[in-house]
Amino acid sequence: MAGLTKKDLKEVFIESLEPFAEAIQKDFDRIDRKIAVEGMRIDNRLAKLDFDVQEVKKDVKWMRDHTSELFKKLDDIIAMYKKQEQEMAILNMQYKRLEERVAKLEGRGK
């Protein structure tokens, strides 16, 4: 062992660790490729999500812009319904009066 130099020990150490280092480097390369692929997938998902959010924002903006118009139309429908209820009540009263009149007139004829 006296004949071994630092250089010899270094070469033995490098030769024994080199396959291990190469294997680790291959693993790192494989992990890097996988991370790159996953990163692209995530980027695509984020882009789609961003597009979806933009579409939702457009829809929400449209709804906000048209809310007053929608409520005005709803108020008009409610007003028409109330007016129809009043008209039906008046017509019902007139119908009852006409029935009473017809009944009286039919009673006189007997």
C-alpha positions as CSV (number, residue, x, y, z in Angstrom):
1,M,0.0,0.0,0.0
2,A,3.0,2.2,0.4
3,G,3.2,2.5,-3.4
4,L,-0.2,4.2,-3.8
5,T,-0.1,7.9,-4.4
6,K,-2.8,10.5,-4.0
7,K,-3.2,10.4,-7.7
8,D,-3.8,6.7,-7.7
9,L,-6.4,7.0,-5.0
10,K,-8.1,9.8,-6.8
11,E,-8.3,7.7,-10.0
12,V,-9.7,4.7,-8.1
13,F,-12.2,6.9,-6.4
14,I,-13.3,8.5,-9.7
15,E,-13.5,5.2,-11.5
16,S,-15.7,3.7,-8.8
17,L,-18.0,6.7,-8.5
18,E,-18.2,7.6,-12.2
19,P,-20.9,4.9,-13.0
20,F,-22.9,6.1,-10.0
21,A,-22.6,9.7,-11.1
22,E,-23.7,8.9,-14.6
23,A,-26.7,7.0,-13.3
24,I,-27.7,9.9,-11.2
25,Q,-27.2,12.3,-14.1
26,K,-29.5,10.2,-16.3
27,D,-32.1,10.2,-13.5
28,F,-31.8,14.0,-13.3
29,D,-32.1,14.3,-17.1
30,R,-35.2,12.1,-17.0
31,I,-36.7,14.1,-14.2
32,D,-35.9,17.4,-16.0
33,R,-37.7,16.1,-19.1
34,K,-40.7,15.0,-17.0
35,I,-40.8,18.4,-15.3
36,A,-40.7,20.1,-18.7
37,V,-43.6,18.0,-20.0
38,E,-45.6,18.6,-16.9
39,G,-44.8,22.3,-17.0
40,M,-46.1,22.4,-20.6
41,R,-49.3,20.6,-19.5
42,I,-49.7,23.0,-16.6
43,D,-49.2,26.0,-18.9
44,N,-51.8,24.7,-21.3
45,R,-54.2,24.2,-18.4
46,L,-53.6,27.7,-17.1
47,A,-54.1,29.1,-20.6
48,K,-57.4,27.3,-20.9
49,L,-58.4,28.4,-17.4
50,D,-57.5,32.0,-18.2
51,F,-59.6,31.8,-21.4
52,D,-62.5,30.3,-19.4
53,V,-62.2,33.0,-16.8
54,Q,-62.2,35.7,-19.5
55,E,-65.4,34.2,-21.0
56,V,-67.1,34.2,-17.6
57,K,-66.0,37.8,-17.0
58,K,-67.6,38.8,-20.4
59,D,-70.8,37.0,-19.4
60,V,-70.9,38.7,-16.0
61,K,-70.2,42.1,-17.6
62,W,-73.0,41.5,-20.0
63,M,-75.4,40.5,-17.2
64,R,-74.4,43.6,-15.2
65,D,-74.9,45.8,-18.2
66,H,-78.3,44.3,-18.9
67,T,-79.6,43.8,-15.4
68,S,-81.5,47.1,-15.3
69,E,-83.2,46.3,-18.6
70,L,-84.1,42.8,-17.3
71,F,-85.6,44.3,-14.1
72,K,-87.5,46.9,-16.1
73,K,-89.1,44.2,-18.2
74,L,-89.8,42.2,-15.1
75,D,-91.5,45.2,-13.5
76,D,-93.6,45.7,-16.7
77,I,-94.7,42.0,-16.5
78,I,-95.7,42.4,-12.9
79,A,-97.6,45.6,-13.7
80,M,-99.4,43.9,-16.5
81,Y,-100.3,41.0,-14.2
82,K,-101.7,43.3,-11.6
83,K,-103.7,45.2,-14.2
84,Q,-105.1,41.9,-15.5
85,E,-106.0,40.9,-12.0
86,Q,-107.9,44.2,-11.6
87,E,-109.6,43.8,-15.0
88,M,-110.6,40.3,-14.1
89,A,-112.1,41.5,-10.8
90,I,-114.1,44.2,-12.6
91,L,-115.3,41.8,-15.3
92,N,-116.3,39.3,-12.6
93,M,-118.4,42.0,-10.8
94,Q,-120.0,43.0,-14.1
95,Y,-120.7,39.3,-14.9
96,K,-122.4,38.9,-11.5
97,R,-124.5,42.0,-12.1
98,L,-125.6,40.8,-15.5
99,E,-126.5,37.4,-14.1
100,E,-128.6,39.1,-11.4
101,R,-130.3,41.2,-14.1
102,V,-131.0,38.2,-16.3
103,A,-132.3,36.3,-13.3
104,K,-134.7,39.2,-12.4
105,L,-135.8,39.5,-16.0
106,E,-136.4,35.8,-16.3
107,G,-138.4,36.0,-13.0
108,R,-140.7,38.7,-14.4
109,G,-141.5,36.7,-17.5
110,K,-143.1,33.9,-15.5
